[in-house]
Amino acid sequence: MIAQSFIKELLDRADIYEVVNRRVPLQQKGASAWACCPFHNEKSPSFSVNRERGFYHCFGCGEHGNAISFLMKYENLPFVDAVEKLASEFSMQVRYEGGAPKPKSGKPRLSEIMQRAMEFYRDKFNSDKFSQDYLHNRGLKDETIERFGIGFSPDAWHNLDAVFTPDLKPLLLEAGLQRTGQSGNVYDFFRNRLMFPIRNIRGQVIAFSARTMIGEEPKYINTGDTPIFAKGSEVFGLYEARKSIQDKKRVIVVEGQMDVIQLSQAGFGEACAPLGTAIRAEHIERLLKMTDHVIFSFDGDAAGRKAAKRAMDLSLPLLDDAQKVSFVFLPEGEDPDSLVKKSGAPAFEEMLKKALPLSSYLIEALSQGLDLAVLEDRNAFIEEASPLVRKTKSPLLRDGLIERLSTAVGYKNSDELRKYFGFPVLPPAAPQRPSGFGNQRYSFGRGYDRYKTPRIPTSTGRSIPPTADAPLMALLRNFLRFPQLALEFEGMLAEQLSESNSPVSELLFKVIERVTHEDESGHTLAQFLADLPGPADENFEKEMDSARSMISTFLLEEGIDSVIRKGLSQGQILQTPLEAARLECRRILLQMELNRVEVQRRALSTKGNLDDADRKVFRDLMQLDQDLQKEIKSIDAGINDILLRKREK
């Protein structure tokens, strides 16, 4: 385990401005540097980096943290890898519990060997016209070739002997770059091939995939398993794809390296390919740690369909409720490489939009060649589906599959298949719902006034009597007291109050508008807030009062008087600490969402003869209701704990 004292030393030495600026260009304004947030799409910079305090914060999406958490988020790294990478960037050696540095192993040495080999292959490529012409004729641009580090291994048996000294030969053998022949002679494994470096998630070269240019078989040969490379779990192009996967919230899995590179060049930077001949569970598991949506792209021939069926079978035990897998089948004779060059990127994007969900593909694949109107075929269909349903990890996906299978075989409901697969039968539908239900739209709108702000103990011992607009006034009071909260909750606010016609809700959005408004010098109140010290700092309240004065002055100048003064007065009475105010805002907005869910759930419960789709919606609403109530309860406890500690001081 990495020593906590080392982590503190690392964060003290690491310049967060330098860490972020290497990856996201920053512009210095005052005490903070600014950029468009790398973690969500935006047009105006709201991502702030404070070098002196060593943290970043996005006023748009709420992402915040230190240099380690930035690397974890930006480069999709686990904690230990992020610490090691940051330490390397600042020439520090990671120290582990007990005070000892991590023991030296062959792994870092092998990765250095592989890096030097890649540089050798890149140099040979730059002087070899045949390999350059080959890739240019395949449509690859020089910047794409450079980005993926593609090289060339000359047609000779001892190229690497000129690069590495004899004492490193054991490492060349261990890294899979050389092999020993039957006569005992050592020779280069890769000869007369294009060299595609395979990088781990930290960007280190750990292996190579080598492609022929003259039609010999096999088309690709790969580095075998080594101390730093396990072919069964590595994915080609994943390092290069990590940022696009994060931005687009999806990953496209294709079958070959050239497909990955061509798609990346065409704007599909989230493409990658498993190494070896077939997708494995380790590959899918790794991808699902990076995104909730995996799209498999296969050829439309029999081999492609077989590969898709394997991917489906491997995915079912791995998918969580919020995750999904989809399938794209290309026209026969086409692959992503040829399709993008022939029809263009928009055509491929259109295919991705029409990708088959896993549930639809399962029905299609299992029913192929069967007539479900025939009893024997129907039984065979159910029998083949049985192990797939039973191994499905996600309860929501499993229930949906059972319902769709029931529909496919013509059952009136899913009870019979549930019993057959060994799962409990759903409770019967509740009686009659009001007529005209299907045409009603249940959104929160004005219904939020059902929420009553809970009585919260305050440092002054006083409380504010609830009114019809209590939840909105509580939000306004907190936004005026801590304007930074207006930006933190902008997204949730827009979702819950988009249809509200309350004057207070208009004021809430007016606060956000004023916080982000640029003056003649291009400065905003958001930038001022980003530069404030933390709540524990003795100057925090003084600086915060300046921000409150500015926001209230802006609003009062616009003629908004009585409601603003009321909000300011309530904030002065309650003296809510920042963290409690943040929790209270989240609680109010979650309660609004809970009210909306309860309206929809009650409306469904009054309907007679629930169909399968309605039952699915009802279960989803029940689960959401429980999750919201659980979080609200947790927030209440957190608020009370904060205020209790404040009173004890």
C-alpha positions as CSV (number, residue, x, y, z in Angstrom):
1,M,0.0,0.0,0.0
2,I,1.3,3.5,-0.9
3,A,2.2,5.4,2.2
4,Q,-0.2,8.3,3.1
5,S,2.8,10.5,4.0
6,F,4.1,10.0,0.4
7,I,0.7,11.0,-1.1
8,K,0.8,14.2,0.9
9,E,4.4,14.9,-0.2
10,L,3.4,14.2,-3.8
11,L,0.5,16.6,-3.7
12,D,2.7,19.2,-2.1
13,R,5.3,19.0,-4.9
14,A,3.0,18.4,-7.9
15,D,2.0,21.6,-9.6
16,I,-1.6,21.1,-10.5
17,Y,-1.5,23.9,-13.0
18,E,1.3,22.0,-14.8
19,V,-0.5,18.7,-14.6
20,V,-3.7,20.0,-16.1
21,N,-2.1,22.4,-18.6
22,R,-0.2,19.5,-20.2
23,R,-3.5,18.0,-21.1
24,V,-6.0,20.9,-21.2
25,P,-4.7,24.3,-22.3
26,L,-5.4,26.8,-19.5
27,Q,-5.8,30.6,-19.5
28,Q,-4.7,32.5,-16.4
29,K,-7.2,35.0,-15.0
30,G,-6.4,36.4,-11.6
31,A,-5.5,33.8,-9.0
32,S,-7.0,31.0,-11.1
33,A,-6.6,29.5,-14.5
34,W,-9.6,28.6,-16.7
35,A,-10.6,26.3,-19.5
36,C,-13.6,24.6,-20.9
37,C,-14.2,21.6,-18.7
38,P,-12.7,18.3,-20.1
39,F,-15.4,16.3,-18.2
40,H,-18.5,17.7,-19.9
41,N,-19.4,19.6,-23.1
42,E,-19.5,23.4,-22.7
43,K,-18.8,26.5,-24.8
44,S,-17.8,29.0,-22.1
45,P,-14.9,28.1,-19.6
46,S,-16.2,27.1,-16.2
47,F,-13.3,24.8,-15.2
48,S,-11.1,26.5,-12.7
49,V,-7.6,25.5,-11.5
50,N,-6.2,27.1,-8.4
51,R,-2.4,26.6,-8.3
52,E,-1.9,28.0,-4.8
53,R,-4.6,25.7,-3.2
54,G,-3.8,22.7,-5.4
55,F,-7.3,21.9,-6.6
56,Y,-9.6,22.2,-9.7
57,H,-13.3,22.8,-9.7
58,C,-15.9,22.9,-12.6
59,F,-18.7,25.3,-11.9
60,G,-20.7,23.6,-14.7
61,C,-20.7,19.9,-13.8
62,G,-19.3,20.1,-10.2
63,E,-16.2,17.9,-10.8
64,H,-13.5,18.9,-8.4
65,G,-10.4,17.4,-6.8
66,N,-6.6,17.4,-6.7
67,A,-3.8,16.4,-9.1
68,I,-4.3,12.7,-8.4
69,S,-8.0,12.7,-8.9
70,F,-7.6,14.7,-12.1
71,L,-5.4,12.0,-13.6
72,M,-7.7,9.3,-12.5
73,K,-10.7,11.0,-14.1
74,Y,-9.0,12.4,-17.2
75,E,-6.9,9.3,-18.1
76,N,-9.2,6.6,-16.7
77,L,-6.5,5.4,-14.3
78,P,-6.9,3.5,-11.1
79,F,-5.6,5.2,-8.0
80,V,-2.2,3.4,-7.8
81,D,-1.5,4.0,-11.5
82,A,-2.4,7.7,-11.1
83,V,-0.1,8.1,-8.1
84,E,2.7,6.4,-9.9
85,K,2.3,8.4,-13.1
86,L,2.1,11.7,-11.2
87,A,5.2,10.7,-9.2
88,S,7.1,9.9,-12.4
89,E,6.1,13.3,-13.9
90,F,7.7,15.1,-10.9
91,S,10.7,12.7,-10.6
92,M,9.6,11.1,-7.3
93,Q,9.9,7.5,-6.3
94,V,6.7,6.0,-4.9
95,R,7.1,5.1,-1.2
96,Y,5.1,2.3,0.3
97,E,4.0,1.5,3.8
98,G,7.0,0.7,6.0
99,G,9.0,3.5,4.4
100,A,10.5,1.3,1.7
101,P,10.3,2.1,-2.0
102,K,8.6,-0.4,-4.3
103,P,10.9,-3.2,-5.1
104,K,12.4,-3.1,-8.5
105,S,10.9,-5.7,-10.9
106,G,11.4,-6.5,-14.6
107,K,8.3,-4.7,-15.6
108,P,9.5,-1.1,-15.8
109,R,12.7,-2.3,-17.5
110,L,10.8,-4.3,-20.1
111,S,8.6,-1.3,-20.9
112,E,11.7,0.8,-21.4
113,I,13.0,-1.9,-23.8
114,M,9.6,-1.8,-25.7
115,Q,9.7,2.0,-25.9
116,R,13.2,1.9,-27.5
117,A,12.1,-0.8,-29.9
118,M,9.1,1.3,-30.9
119,E,11.4,4.3,-31.6
120,F,13.6,2.1,-33.7
121,Y,10.6,0.8,-35.8
122,R,9.3,4.4,-36.1
123,D,12.7,5.5,-37.4
124,K,12.8,2.6,-40.0
125,F,9.3,3.5,-41.1
126,N,10.2,7.1,-41.8
127,S,13.0,5.9,-44.2
128,D,11.0,3.1,-45.9
129,K,8.9,4.4,-48.8
130,F,7.1,1.1,-49.4
131,S,5.5,1.0,-46.0
132,Q,4.7,4.7,-46.1
133,D,3.0,4.3,-49.5
134,Y,1.1,1.3,-48.2
135,L,-0.5,3.2,-45.4
136,H,-1.1,6.3,-47.5
137,N,-2.8,4.2,-50.1
138,R,-5.0,2.8,-47.3
139,G,-6.1,6.3,-46.6
140,L,-4.1,7.0,-43.4
141,K,-2.8,10.5,-42.8
142,D,0.7,11.3,-41.4
143,E,-0.8,12.7,-38.1
144,T,-2.8,9.5,-37.7
145,I,0.3,7.3,-38.2
146,E,2.2,9.4,-35.8
147,R,-0.6,9.3,-33.2
148,F,-0.7,5.5,-33.2
149,G,3.1,5.2,-33.4
150,I,3.1,2.9,-36.4
151,G,6.5,1.6,-37.4
152,F,8.2,-0.8,-39.7
153,S,10.4,-3.9,-39.0
154,P,12.9,-4.4,-41.9
155,D,13.2,-7.8,-43.5
156,A,16.3,-8.9,-41.6
157,W,17.0,-11.4,-38.8
158,H,19.1,-9.3,-36.4
159,N,17.8,-5.7,-36.7
160,L,17.6,-5.2,-32.9
161,D,21.2,-6.3,-32.3
162,A,22.3,-2.9,-33.7
163,V,20.1,-1.1,-31.1
164,F,20.6,-3.1,-27.9
165,T,23.8,-4.2,-26.3
166,P,24.4,-7.9,-25.8
167,D,23.7,-7.8,-22.1
168,L,20.1,-6.8,-22.8
169,K,19.5,-9.9,-25.0
170,P,17.7,-11.8,-22.1
171,L,15.3,-8.9,-21.8
172,L,14.7,-8.9,-25.6
173,L,13.8,-12.5,-25.3
174,E,11.6,-11.9,-22.2
175,A,9.8,-9.1,-24.0
176,G,9.0,-11.3,-27.0
177,L,11.0,-9.1,-29.4
178,Q,13.5,-12.0,-30.2
179,R,13.2,-15.7,-30.1
180,T,15.6,-18.7,-30.0
181,G,15.7,-21.1,-33.0
182,Q,16.1,-24.8,-32.9
183,S,19.8,-24.4,-33.4
184,G,20.1,-22.1,-30.5
185,N,20.5,-18.9,-32.6
186,V,18.6,-15.8,-31.4
187,Y,16.6,-13.9,-34.1
188,D,14.2,-11.0,-34.4
189,F,10.6,-12.2,-34.1
190,F,9.1,-9.3,-36.2
191,R,10.4,-9.0,-39.8
192,N,9.1,-7.1,-42.8
193,R,5.9,-6.0,-41.2
194,L,4.1,-2.9,-40.1
195,M,4.5,-2.5,-36.4
196,F,1.5,-1.4,-34.3
197,P,2.6,-0.6,-30.7
198,I,0.1,-1.8,-28.0
199,R,0.0,0.6,-25.0
200,N,-1.4,0.0,-21.5
201,I,-3.7,2.5,-20.0
202,R,-0.7,4.6,-18.7
203,G,0.6,4.9,-22.3
204,Q,3.5,2.5,-21.9
205,V,4.4,0.3,-24.8
206,I,3.9,-3.3,-23.6
207,A,3.7,-5.3,-26.9
208,F,3.4,-5.1,-30.7
209,S,0.9,-6.3,-33.2
210,A,2.6,-6.8,-36.6
211,R,0.8,-6.8,-40.0
212,T,2.0,-8.1,-43.3
213,M,2.0,-5.9,-46.4
214,I,2.5,-8.7,-48.9
215,G,-0.4,-11.0,-48.2
216,E,1.4,-13.7,-46.2
217,E,-0.4,-15.6,-43.5
218,P,-1.1,-15.0,-40.7
219,K,-2.1,-11.4,-41.5
220,Y,-1.2,-10.3,-38.0
221,I,1.2,-11.7,-35.5
222,N,1.3,-10.5,-31.9
223,T,3.7,-10.4,-29.0
224,G,3.1,-13.5,-26.8
225,D,2.3,-13.2,-23.1
226,T,5.1,-11.6,-21.1
227,P,5.5,-10.2,-17.6
228,I,4.0,-6.9,-18.8
229,F,1.5,-8.2,-21.4
230,A,-1.4,-10.6,-21.2
231,K,-3.0,-10.9,-24.6
232,G,-6.3,-12.1,-23.2
233,S,-7.0,-8.9,-21.3
234,E,-5.5,-6.1,-23.4
235,V,-7.4,-4.0,-25.9
236,F,-5.7,-2.4,-28.9
237,G,-6.2,1.4,-29.1
238,L,-7.7,1.7,-25.6
239,Y,-5.1,4.2,-24.5
240,E,-5.7,6.4,-27.5
241,A,-9.5,6.0,-27.1
242,R,-9.8,6.8,-23.4
243,K,-10.6,10.5,-23.8
244,S,-13.2,10.0,-26.6
245,I,-14.8,7.1,-24.6
246,Q,-15.2,9.6,-21.7
247,D,-16.6,12.4,-23.9
248,K,-19.0,10.2,-25.9
249,K,-19.9,7.9,-23.1
250,R,-19.6,4.8,-25.4
251,V,-17.0,2.5,-26.8
252,I,-17.0,0.9,-30.3
253,V,-15.5,-2.6,-30.4
254,V,-14.3,-3.6,-33.9
255,E,-12.3,-6.6,-35.1
256,G,-9.0,-5.3,-36.4
257,Q,-6.3,-2.7,-35.8
258,M,-6.8,-1.0,-39.2
259,D,-10.5,-0.6,-38.4
260,V,-9.6,1.1,-35.1
261,I,-7.1,3.5,-36.8
262,Q,-9.4,4.3,-39.7
263,L,-12.4,5.0,-37.5
264,S,-10.3,7.2,-35.2
265,Q,-9.1,9.2,-38.2
266,A,-12.8,9.6,-39.3
267,G,-13.8,11.0,-35.9
268,F,-14.7,7.8,-34.0
269,G,-11.9,8.1,-31.5
270,E,-13.7,5.8,-29.1
271,A,-13.0,2.7,-31.3
272,C,-10.8,-0.2,-30.1
273,A,-10.3,-3.9,-30.8
274,P,-9.5,-6.9,-28.7
275,L,-6.2,-8.6,-29.3
276,G,-6.3,-12.2,-30.6
277,T,-9.0,-14.0,-32.5
278,A,-12.1,-13.6,-30.3
279,I,-13.6,-11.3,-27.7
280,R,-13.1,-12.5,-24.1
281,A,-14.9,-11.7,-20.9
282,E,-11.8,-9.9,-19.6
283,H,-12.0,-7.5,-22.5
284,I,-15.7,-6.7,-21.9
285,E,-15.1,-6.3,-18.2
286,R,-12.4,-3.8,-18.8
287,L,-14.5,-1.8,-21.2
288,L,-17.4,-1.7,-18.8
289,K,-15.2,-0.1,-16.2
290,M,-14.6,2.8,-18.5
291,T,-18.2,3.3,-19.9
292,D,-21.7,2.1,-19.5
293,H,-22.3,1.6,-23.3
294,V,-20.4,-1.0,-25.4
295,I,-21.2,-1.1,-29.1
296,F,-19.9,-4.2,-31.0
297,S,-19.4,-3.8,-34.7
298,F,-19.3,-7.1,-36.6
299,D,-19.3,-8.2,-40.2
300,G,-22.8,-9.3,-41.4
301,D,-21.6,-12.8,-42.5
302,A,-21.9,-16.0,-40.5
303,A,-18.6,-15.5,-38.8
304,G,-19.6,-12.1,-37.6
305,R,-23.0,-13.4,-36.3
306,K,-21.2,-16.1,-34.4
307,A,-18.8,-13.6,-32.9
308,A,-21.7,-11.4,-31.9
309,K,-23.5,-14.3,-30.2
310,R,-20.3,-15.0,-28.2
311,A,-20.1,-11.3,-27.2
312,M,-23.7,-11.4,-26.0
313,D,-23.2,-14.6,-24.0
314,L,-20.1,-13.1,-22.3
315,S,-21.8,-9.7,-21.6
316,L,-24.9,-11.0,-19.8
317,P,-23.1,-11.9,-16.5
318,L,-21.2,-8.6,-16.5
319,L,-23.8,-5.9,-17.2
320,D,-25.1,-3.8,-14.3
321,D,-28.6,-2.2,-14.4
322,A,-27.3,1.1,-15.8
323,Q,-25.1,-0.5,-18.5
324,K,-26.0,-1.7,-22.0
325,V,-24.5,-3.5,-25.0
326,S,-25.6,-3.0,-28.6
327,F,-24.7,-4.7,-31.9
328,V,-24.0,-3.3,-35.4
329,F,-23.8,-5.6,-38.4
330,L,-22.1,-4.2,-41.5
331,P,-23.1,-5.1,-45.0
332,E,-21.5,-8.3,-46.2
333,G,-18.1,-7.7,-47.6
334,E,-17.6,-4.5,-45.7
335,D,-15.6,-3.7,-42.5
336,P,-15.5,-0.3,-40.7
337,D,-12.3,0.6,-42.6
338,S,-13.8,0.1,-46.0
339,L,-17.3,1.4,-45.0
340,V,-16.0,4.7,-43.7
341,K,-13.8,5.3,-46.8
342,K,-16.6,4.3,-49.2
343,S,-19.7,5.9,-47.5
344,G,-18.2,8.4,-45.1
345,A,-18.4,8.9,-41.3
346,P,-22.1,10.0,-41.3
347,A,-23.1,6.6,-42.7
348,F,-21.3,4.8,-40.0
349,E,-22.8,7.1,-37.3
350,E,-26.2,6.4,-38.6
351,M,-25.6,2.6,-38.3
352,L,-24.5,3.2,-34.7
353,K,-27.7,5.0,-33.9
354,K,-29.7,2.1,-35.2
355,A,-27.6,-0.5,-33.3
356,L,-29.6,-3.5,-32.0
357,P,-29.9,-3.5,-28.2
358,L,-28.8,-6.8,-26.6
359,S,-32.3,-7.8,-25.8
360,S,-33.5,-7.4,-29.4
361,Y,-30.4,-9.3,-30.7
362,L,-31.0,-12.1,-28.3
363,I,-34.5,-12.7,-29.6
364,E,-33.3,-12.4,-33.2
365,A,-30.3,-14.8,-32.7
366,L,-32.2,-17.5,-30.8
367,S,-35.2,-17.5,-33.1
368,Q,-33.2,-17.8,-36.3
369,G,-34.4,-20.8,-38.3
370,L,-37.3,-21.4,-36.0
371,D,-41.0,-21.0,-36.4
372,L,-42.3,-19.9,-33.0
373,A,-45.9,-20.8,-34.1
374,V,-44.7,-24.4,-33.9
375,L,-44.7,-26.0,-30.4
376,E,-41.5,-27.8,-30.8
377,D,-39.6,-24.8,-32.2
378,R,-41.1,-22.7,-29.4
379,N,-39.8,-25.1,-26.8
380,A,-36.4,-25.2,-28.4
381,F,-36.3,-21.4,-28.3
382,I,-37.1,-21.2,-24.6
383,E,-34.7,-24.0,-23.8
384,E,-31.8,-22.1,-25.5
385,A,-32.7,-18.9,-23.8
386,S,-32.9,-20.5,-20.4
387,P,-29.2,-20.5,-19.5
388,L,-28.7,-17.0,-20.9
389,V,-31.5,-15.5,-18.7
390,R,-30.3,-17.3,-15.6
391,K,-26.8,-16.0,-16.0
392,T,-27.9,-12.4,-16.5
393,K,-26.5,-10.2,-13.7
394,S,-28.8,-7.2,-14.0
395,P,-32.3,-7.7,-12.5
396,L,-33.8,-5.0,-14.8
397,L,-32.3,-6.6,-17.9
398,R,-33.3,-10.1,-16.8
399,D,-36.9,-9.0,-16.2
400,G,-37.0,-7.3,-19.6
401,L,-35.6,-10.4,-21.3
402,I,-38.3,-12.6,-19.7
403,E,-41.0,-10.2,-20.8
404,R,-39.7,-10.0,-24.4
405,L,-39.3,-13.8,-24.6
406,S,-42.9,-14.2,-23.3
407,T,-44.1,-11.9,-26.0
408,A,-42.1,-13.7,-28.7
409,V,-43.7,-17.1,-27.9
410,G,-47.2,-15.6,-27.6
411,Y,-47.7,-15.9,-23.8
412,K,-50.3,-13.5,-22.3
413,N,-47.9,-12.6,-19.5
414,S,-44.5,-13.5,-18.2
415,D,-45.6,-15.6,-15.2
416,E,-45.1,-19.0,-16.9
417,L,-41.6,-18.2,-18.0
418,R,-40.6,-16.7,-14.7
419,K,-41.6,-20.0,-13.0
420,Y,-39.7,-22.0,-15.6
421,F,-36.5,-19.9,-15.3
422,G,-36.8,-20.1,-11.5
423,F,-37.7,-16.5,-10.7
424,P,-40.6,-15.2,-8.6
425,V,-43.8,-14.0,-10.3
426,L,-44.5,-10.3,-10.2
427,P,-47.4,-9.1,-8.0
428,P,-50.7,-8.6,-9.9
429,A,-51.6,-5.2,-11.3
430,A,-53.4,-2.8,-9.1
431,P,-57.0,-1.9,-10.1
432,Q,-58.4,0.6,-12.5
433,R,-56.6,3.8,-13.4
434,P,-58.4,7.0,-14.5
435,S,-59.6,7.3,-18.1
436,G,-57.4,9.3,-20.5
437,F,-54.2,8.3,-18.6
438,G,-52.2,7.7,-21.8
439,N,-52.6,11.3,-22.9
440,Q,-51.5,12.9,-19.7
441,R,-48.0,14.2,-19.2
442,Y,-46.7,13.9,-15.6
443,S,-43.9,16.4,-15.0
444,F,-43.2,18.2,-11.8
445,G,-44.3,21.7,-12.8
446,R,-46.1,23.4,-9.9
447,G,-46.6,20.2,-7.9
448,Y,-43.4,21.0,-6.0
449,D,-45.3,23.0,-3.4
450,R,-46.3,19.7,-1.8
451,Y,-42.8,19.6,-0.4
452,K,-42.5,21.1,3.1
453,T,-39.0,22.2,4.0
454,P,-38.0,20.1,7.1
455,R,-37.4,22.0,10.3
456,I,-33.6,22.1,10.6
457,P,-31.9,23.2,13.9
458,T,-29.9,26.3,13.3
459,S,-27.0,28.0,15.2
460,T,-29.4,30.8,16.2
461,G,-32.2,28.6,17.4
462,R,-34.6,30.2,14.9
463,S,-36.5,28.8,12.0
464,I,-38.4,30.0,9.0
465,P,-42.2,29.2,8.8
466,P,-43.0,27.1,5.7
467,T,-45.0,28.6,2.9
468,A,-46.2,27.4,-0.5
469,D,-42.9,28.5,-2.1
470,A,-40.8,27.2,0.8
471,P,-38.6,24.9,-1.2
472,L,-37.9,27.5,-3.9
473,M,-37.2,30.2,-1.3
474,A,-34.9,27.8,0.5
475,L,-32.9,27.4,-2.8
476,L,-32.9,31.1,-3.3
477,R,-31.8,31.8,0.3
478,N,-28.9,29.3,-0.2
479,F,-27.9,30.7,-3.6
480,L,-27.8,34.2,-2.3
481,R,-25.8,33.1,0.7
482,F,-23.4,30.9,-1.3
483,P,-23.7,31.9,-5.0
484,Q,-21.3,29.1,-6.1
485,L,-24.2,26.7,-5.3
486,A,-26.2,28.2,-8.1
487,L,-23.7,26.9,-10.6
488,E,-23.3,23.5,-8.9
489,F,-27.1,22.8,-9.1
490,E,-27.8,24.5,-12.5
491,G,-28.4,21.2,-14.3
492,M,-30.8,19.7,-11.6
493,L,-32.6,23.0,-11.4
494,A,-33.2,23.2,-15.1
495,E,-34.5,19.6,-15.1
496,Q,-37.0,20.1,-12.3
497,L,-38.2,23.7,-12.9
498,S,-38.2,23.9,-16.7
499,E,-42.1,24.1,-16.7
500,S,-42.5,26.1,-13.5
501,N,-44.0,29.6,-13.8
502,S,-43.2,30.6,-10.3
503,P,-41.6,34.1,-10.0
504,V,-39.1,32.5,-7.5
505,S,-38.0,29.9,-10.0
506,E,-37.3,32.7,-12.5
507,L,-35.2,34.4,-9.8
508,L,-33.2,31.3,-9.3
509,F,-32.1,31.2,-12.9
510,K,-31.5,35.0,-12.7
511,V,-28.9,34.3,-10.0
512,I,-27.1,31.8,-12.3
513,E,-27.2,34.4,-15.1
514,R,-25.6,37.0,-12.9
515,V,-22.9,34.7,-11.5
516,T,-21.7,33.8,-15.0
517,H,-22.1,37.4,-16.5
518,E,-18.9,38.8,-17.8
519,D,-18.1,42.5,-17.1
520,E,-16.3,44.8,-19.5
521,S,-12.9,43.2,-18.6
522,G,-14.2,39.7,-19.2
523,H,-14.3,38.8,-15.5
524,T,-17.2,36.9,-13.8
525,L,-18.4,36.4,-10.3
526,A,-17.8,32.7,-10.9
527,Q,-14.1,33.4,-11.2
528,F,-14.0,35.4,-8.0
529,L,-15.8,32.6,-6.2
530,A,-13.3,30.0,-7.5
531,D,-10.5,32.0,-5.8
532,L,-12.0,32.0,-2.4
533,P,-10.3,30.2,0.5
534,G,-11.9,27.1,2.0
535,P,-14.6,27.4,4.7
536,A,-12.0,26.7,7.4
537,D,-9.9,29.7,6.4
538,E,-10.4,32.7,8.7
539,N,-10.9,35.0,5.7
540,F,-13.6,32.8,4.1
541,E,-16.6,34.6,5.6
542,K,-15.2,38.1,4.8
543,E,-14.6,37.1,1.2
544,M,-18.0,35.4,1.0
545,D,-19.7,38.6,2.2
546,S,-18.1,40.4,-0.7
547,A,-19.6,37.9,-3.1
548,R,-23.0,38.1,-1.4
549,S,-22.9,41.9,-1.7
550,M,-22.1,41.7,-5.4
551,I,-24.8,39.3,-6.3
552,S,-27.5,41.1,-4.3
553,T,-26.4,44.4,-5.7
554,F,-26.7,43.1,-9.3
555,L,-30.2,41.7,-8.7
556,L,-31.5,44.8,-6.8
557,E,-30.2,47.0,-9.6
558,E,-32.6,45.1,-11.9
559,G,-35.6,46.1,-9.7
560,I,-36.0,42.7,-8.0
561,D,-36.4,44.0,-4.5
562,S,-38.8,42.3,-1.9
563,V,-38.1,38.7,-2.7
564,I,-34.3,39.2,-2.8
565,R,-34.4,41.0,0.5
566,K,-36.5,38.2,2.0
567,G,-34.0,35.6,0.8
568,L,-31.0,37.6,2.2
569,S,-32.9,38.1,5.5
570,Q,-33.6,34.4,5.8
571,G,-29.9,33.6,5.1
572,Q,-28.9,36.0,7.8
573,I,-31.3,34.5,10.3
574,L,-30.4,30.8,9.7
575,Q,-26.6,31.2,9.2
576,T,-26.5,27.8,7.4
577,P,-22.9,26.6,6.9
578,L,-21.8,26.0,3.3
579,E,-21.8,22.2,3.4
580,A,-25.2,22.1,5.0
581,A,-26.6,24.5,2.4
582,R,-25.2,22.3,-0.3
583,L,-26.9,19.3,1.1
584,E,-30.2,21.2,1.6
585,C,-30.2,22.3,-2.0
586,R,-29.7,18.7,-3.2
587,R,-32.4,17.4,-0.8
588,I,-35.0,19.9,-2.2
589,L,-34.3,19.0,-5.8
590,L,-34.3,15.3,-5.0
591,Q,-37.6,15.7,-3.2
592,M,-39.0,17.4,-6.3
593,E,-37.9,14.4,-8.4
594,L,-39.4,12.0,-5.8
595,N,-42.8,13.9,-6.0
596,R,-42.8,13.5,-9.8
597,V,-42.0,9.8,-9.5
598,E,-44.8,9.2,-7.0
599,V,-47.3,11.0,-9.2
600,Q,-46.4,8.7,-12.1
601,R,-46.3,5.6,-9.9
602,R,-49.8,6.3,-8.4
603,A,-51.2,6.9,-11.8
604,L,-49.9,3.6,-13.1
605,S,-51.1,1.7,-10.0
606,T,-54.7,2.7,-10.8
607,K,-54.6,1.2,-14.2
608,G,-56.2,-2.2,-14.8
609,N,-54.6,-5.0,-16.9
610,L,-51.0,-3.7,-16.8
611,D,-49.2,-4.8,-20.0
612,D,-45.6,-5.9,-19.9
613,A,-44.2,-2.4,-20.8
614,D,-46.3,-0.8,-18.0
615,R,-45.0,-3.4,-15.5
616,K,-41.4,-2.6,-16.5
617,V,-42.1,1.1,-16.0
618,F,-43.8,0.5,-12.6
619,R,-40.8,-1.6,-11.4
620,D,-38.4,1.1,-12.5
621,L,-40.4,3.8,-10.7
622,M,-40.5,1.7,-7.6
623,Q,-36.7,1.3,-7.6
624,L,-36.2,5.0,-8.3
625,D,-38.6,5.9,-5.5
626,Q,-36.6,3.7,-3.0
627,D,-33.3,5.1,-4.2
628,L,-34.4,8.7,-3.9
629,Q,-35.9,8.1,-0.4
630,K,-32.7,6.5,0.7
631,E,-30.5,9.4,-0.5
632,I,-32.9,12.0,1.0
633,K,-32.7,10.2,4.4
634,S,-28.9,10.1,4.2
635,I,-28.8,13.9,3.4
636,D,-31.1,14.7,6.3
637,A,-28.6,12.8,8.6
638,G,-25.7,14.7,7.1
639,I,-27.4,18.1,7.6
640,N,-28.2,17.4,11.2
641,D,-24.7,16.2,11.9
642,I,-23.1,19.3,10.4
643,L,-25.3,21.7,12.3
644,L,-25.0,19.7,15.5
645,R,-21.2,20.0,15.3
646,K,-21.5,23.7,14.6
647,R,-23.6,24.2,17.8
648,E,-21.1,22.2,19.8
649,K,-18.4,24.6,18.8
